[in-house]
């Protein structure tokens, strides 16, 4: 997975409100990395938001996070978060 983010911004934004520490970030990131189509991601633990670049299915991203034991409250193209 690359850390390069293309100029077009983020393709999927996910809100994981129970993600509160580095351990949570590692667990959720590992789950998302296994989803086909994920090119890069940016995690903001303070807001519980993960921005994903790539053509990954939002449904598969949600399923991977839930399978890792975390609650997902939003998976969309925005979730109210601005791309940065």
Residue pairs with C-beta under 8 A, 6 or more apart in sequence:
1 33
1 38
1 39
1 40
1 41
2 39
2 40
3 40
4 40
5 40
5 42
5 53
6 53
9 53
9 83
10 42
10 51
10 52
10 53
10 83
11 52
11 53
11 54
11 55
11 56
11 77
12 51
12 52
12 54
12 56
12 58
12 61
12 75
12 76
12 77
13 49
13 50
13 51
13 52
13 74
13 75
13 76
13 77
13 78
13 79
13 81
14 32
14 49
14 50
14 51
14 52
14 58
14 61
14 62
14 65
14 72
14 74
14 75
14 79
15 47
15 48
15 49
15 50
15 72
15 73
15 74
15 75
15 79
15 81
16 24
16 28
16 48
16 49
16 50
16 65
16 70
16 71
16 72
16 73
17 48
17 71
17 73
18 24
18 48
18 70
18 71
19 25
19 28
19 43
19 45
19 48
19 50
19 70
20 45
20 48
21 45
22 45
24 45
24 70
25 43
25 45
27 68
27 69
27 70
28 43
28 50
28 65
28 68
28 70
29 41
29 43
29 50
30 68
31 64
31 65
31 67
31 68
32 38
32 41
32 50
32 52
32 56
32 61
32 64
32 65
33 41
34 64
35 56
35 57
35 60
35 61
35 64
36 56
36 60
37 54
37 55
37 56
37 57
37 60
38 52
38 53
38 54
38 56
38 61
39 53
39 54
40 52
40 53
40 54
41 50
41 51
41 52
41 53
42 50
42 51
42 84
43 49
43 50
44 50
44 51
47 81
49 79
49 81
51 81
51 83
51 84
52 61
58 75
58 76
59 75
61 75
62 72
62 75
65 72
66 72
74 80
